[in-house]
């Protein structure tokens, strides 16, 4: 009898512990849990994020990570004969330990790219053949190292011009014309045939630029180049994009049979394109240091609208990634102006906009 009572007591204690655990989990739901039936929710990270309070936040809220800088050509391949793996490995290992997906970013870009890639020992431009060989070797080495650990790659980043030209002028176009784009996809596919390969760009809701990106992707698809998705960066602001343009972008790119990911989401509290960044030729706006009630309201409405659209198009969207963890650090800070573009404040607490995003 005594044994029975002891067993019953133990059983009751363990079920109530289970109940408490389940209940706690429910109370501690993160973005990834609210969006479980929609798409993974990711975040751009730096190794520094893992040794601070951000680490718990990342694990609780997100189920995917993108290295903010660590896998770009400059940081990861500073010299022809030298790769620097430490930061990228730290991020991938953190992700594996915590069962997070990893998006690789980025294999071919005009920025954060080392000079050695384009020049010979005399400092002159290398030939197209040599540049493509170097690109192939770079892509093969990086993609192979993380094969099976990185499920998707931003293969080519920002190749389309903001102005009237078609392609952005860069060392890539100067030496290879358009060819580097398709070659990059072919090299990545050869290195990891299972990886989902993306073309990634910003200002994708601006009709003139969107049309050019569409033309590029349509051409690649028609040629049978292995491109599987388009990354719409989503560096937006309280004034951009409109619901109509956002929906149009999703529909246009989906019509090419491409999956859509929003790869670098943030909503700047300053109005203007490109995340409200101060872009070339623009006057520096009046500096505002505070996150005002007006900004909070405008930002909350924009976040609410864009996530409403994301949910509507859940069949087309395979991921949404925020660009940085919290307002404590964001790439949009700078030139003396603090920004507040994310869903967590500087104390890592959810902002009002967060509760709008998870209320559906
Ligand atoms: O690594 C050096 C470090 O050695 C040096 O001490 C330090 C001093 O300034 O600079 C460090 O490099 C900076 C790097 O971030 C790492 O912090 C660069 O100056 C800085 O330009 C670089 O900015 C990154 C930017 O890309 C470069 O264009 C941002 O962190 C990163 O968020 C941003 O990300 C891009 C995406 O890759 C593509 N889409 C647009 C997005 C925002 O610009």
Boltz pocket constraint, residues with backbone or C-beta under 6 A from the ligand:
constraints:
  - pocket:
      binder: B
      contacts: [[A, 68], [A, 69], [A, 111], [A, 112], [A, 157], [A, 202], [A, 233], [A, 264], [A, 331]]
      max_distance: 6.0
